[in-house]
Amino acid sequence: MARVTYVPQENGDPIITTFAGLEFRAGEPREVSEKETVEQLIVEKHLHAASGEMRSKAVEKRVPILDMIKANPYFRIEGVEPPPSMAQRKAGRPRVPRTADEYKGFAMEWFSRAENHTALAQRWDAEKDLREKLGVHDDGEIVGYLRPFFDARFFELKKAA
């Protein structure tokens, strides 16, 4: 048996969480057996003999819960070096769209993450050059598609302010 503790990383993380069917309370160690497993999809890659191509296939396999927890920064296992916290991990490069179609998904994603209406409007204005570079014009089809989503999010955030 190993003693596992759930450690919230950010404000707003829940006090109680469920992982692999087990309930954990923040800061309270819980016993987890080394024998407990959960089914997880594992991608297996192999060389297809006839075509010479690499092929992959997802297969359900039983994986020890403790192996999954070891790599999760929200949990600590007594006597095991903890993984880096979310704050300690190296930040990835921001994804910048390269085409007009990519911009559509990119914009929809950041609309949903905006936390206030002023920041939303400022970012929209700041991305004007990027949109023009990608061929996303203010009077074009893509902006016509995005504008109702932008406006809805803007007014939702403004009302909440």
N, C-alpha and C positions, 0 to 999 in steps of 0.2 A: 504494500500500500504506500502511496505517496500522498503528501499533504500539498494541496493545490489551493492557491488564494487568487481570487479575482481582484484585479487592481484597475479601477477606472482610470483613463488617461486624460480626459478632457471634461470641462464643465458640461453638464447635460448628459453624461453617460449614466445609464441606469444604476441604481443601487443593487438591484437583483437582476441577474441575467441567466439565461439557459444556454448551455453549450453541450452539444452531443447528447442531449436529453437529460443532462444533469443541471440542477439549479445551484447557482453560486451567489452568495451575498458578498458585497464589497468588503474586503479586509478580513473576512472570516475564513480560515483554512477549512478545507473539506478533504476527506479521505477519498482517493480515487485508486482503484485497483489497476495494477499493470495488465491484468487480463481483460479489462473492459475494452471493447472495440466498437467501432461504428463503421457502417458501409460508406465508402467514399469512391467517387469516380476517379480513376487513375488513367491517364493517357499513356498508352503503350505505342511505341513507334517500331516499325519493322520495314525491312526492305522487301518490296514485292518482286519476286524472282522474275516473273514474265516481263514486266515493264521496266524494272530497274528503278522505280520511283519509291521514295520514302512514303509510307502510309502510316496513319495513326488511327487508333481505335480506343474509345473510352470503355473501360472495364470496371465493374463494381468490385471492390476488394475490401476486406475487413482490415481496418487500420487501428492500431492501439490509440485510444483517446489521449494518452500521455504524449505520444509522438506528435499529435496535432497541437497539443497545448504548448509544447516546448518552443514552437515557432511563433506563438501568439503573444504579442506584447501586452495583452490585457490580463495575462495569467502568470503567476510565479509558482514554481515547483520547488519545495524546500530542498536545498542541496544542489540545485541545478542553476547554472549561470543564466540569468534572464536574457531574452532577446532584446535588441534595441527598442526603445520606446518609439512611438510615432514621431515625436519631436526630434529624436536623435537620428532617425533614418535620413539618408541623403534624399533631398527633394529631387523629383524627376524634372525633366525639361518640360516646360509647358507645351502643350500641343497647339500648334498654330495651323489653321487650315491652309491648304494649298490650292483649293479649287472653290468655285462658287457653291457647289453642292455640299462640300465639307463645311463651309461657313454656316450653312443652314443648321446643321446639327450642333456645331460649335456654339452658335448664338443661343439656340434653344437651351443648351445645357447651362450656360452662364446666366441666362434669364432666371432659371429656376434656383440658382444659388445666390442671387442678389439678395442683400439683407436690408437695403433701404432704397427708396425711390430716387434719391439724389444720386447715389452711386450708380444706379442702373442707367440713368440718363447721361451721366458723365462718361461712363464707359461706352455707351452707344455713340456719343459724339467723338470720343477719342479713337474709335475704330473706323471712322469715316475713310481714312487713307487706306486701311487694310481692305475694306469693302470695295473701294474703287480699284485697287490693285487686282483684286480677284474678279472684277467684273460684276460686282453686286451693287447696282446703282439704285439710288433712292427712289427712282420711278420705275424700277424693274420688277420682275415677277417674284424674285426671292424676297425682297424687302416687302412686297405686297403680301407675301405669305407670312413673314415674320412679324409684321407690324401689329396685327391683332393680339398676338401672344405677348409682345412687348408692352402694348398698351394695357392689357389685362393685368399683367404683373406689376406695372408701374402704379396703376390705380389701387391694386390690392395692397401694395406696400405703403402707398401714400395714406390710405385709409387707416392702416395699422399704426402709422406714426403718431 
